[in-house]
Amino acid sequence: MEPNRRNYSKKREAILDVMRSTKEHPSAEWVYTKLKPLFPDLSLGTVYRNLALFRRNGDVVCIGTVAGQERFDCDIHPHPHFICTNCHRVIDLDLAFAASDHYPDIERAIGCRVSGECVSFTGLCEHCLNTRARPDDSNT
């Protein structure tokens, strides 16, 4: 999104910049925490309002609620995610996913018009698996 002059604000630009600079799939709270030291008068409400604006403009997508927080992605092309049920990390999956091949079947089955999909897998990420599999060193 290129902010037009009438709606330009340094905070809005900073929010979008911090969103674009991460692969973390941040929440509004994460963005707020990152930018608060730079903008002491920044409010969480400002972050939420700008994220909503970016969604409407197509600059970010919401990937859903993880651990009670709405999470966002600046990579707006359709792609699946993996969500760790332990640490709540969200990982982009570089998989060719062709659910659109099934749109006509879905539309016939439930009498609707499908315009997109959001695919997420859940489980334990590699880090959490390794942490759980590691023997307890305190007993040796």
RAQUI-V388092 format. One record per residue. N is the residue number from 1. SS is DSSP state (a for helix, b for strand, c for the rest). D_CENTER is the distance of its C-alpha to the mean C-alpha in whole Angstrom. Layout:
[[N,SS,D_CENTER] [N,SS,D_CENTER]]
This chain:
[[1,c,17] [2,c,21] [3,c,22] [4,c,25] [5,a,28] [6,a,28] [7,a,24] [8,c,24] [9,c,23] [10,a,22] [11,a,20] [12,a,18] [13,a,18] [14,a,17] [15,a,14] [16,a,13] [17,a,15] [18,a,13] [19,a,9] [20,a,11] [21,c,13] [22,c,10] [23,c,9] [24,c,7] [25,c,4] [26,c,6] [27,b,7] [28,a,10] [29,a,12] [30,a,11] [31,a,12] [32,a,15] [33,a,16] [34,a,16] [35,a,18] [36,a,20] [37,c,23] [38,c,23] [39,c,23] [40,c,25] [41,c,25] [42,c,21] [43,c,20] [44,a,17] [45,a,18] [46,a,18] [47,a,14] [48,a,14] [49,a,16] [50,a,15] [51,a,11] [52,a,13] [53,a,15] [54,a,13] [55,a,11] [56,a,15] [57,a,16] [58,c,13] [59,c,12] [60,c,8] [61,b,7] [62,b,6] [63,b,5] [64,b,7] [65,b,9] [66,b,9] [67,c,12] [68,c,13] [69,b,10] [70,b,8] [71,b,4] [72,b,3] [73,b,4] [74,c,7] [75,c,9] [76,c,10] [77,c,12] [78,c,12] [79,c,11] [80,c,11] [81,b,9] [82,b,11] [83,b,10] [84,b,13] [85,c,15] [86,c,17] [87,c,15] [88,c,11] [89,c,10] [90,b,7] [91,b,9] [92,b,9] [93,c,13] [94,c,15] [95,c,17] [96,c,19] [97,c,18] [98,c,21] [99,a,20] [100,a,21] [101,a,25] [102,a,25] [103,a,24] [104,a,28] [105,a,29] [106,a,26] [107,a,27] [108,a,31] [109,a,30] [110,a,28] [111,c,30] [112,c,27] [113,c,25] [114,c,22] [115,c,20] [116,c,17] [117,c,15] [118,c,12] [119,c,12] [120,b,11] [121,b,14] [122,b,14] [123,b,17] [124,c,18] [125,c,16] [126,a,19] [127,a,20] [128,a,20] [129,a,22] [130,a,24] [131,a,25] [132,a,26] [133,a,28] [134,c,30] [135,c,33] [136,c,34] [137,a,36] [138,a,37] [139,a,40] [140,c,41]]
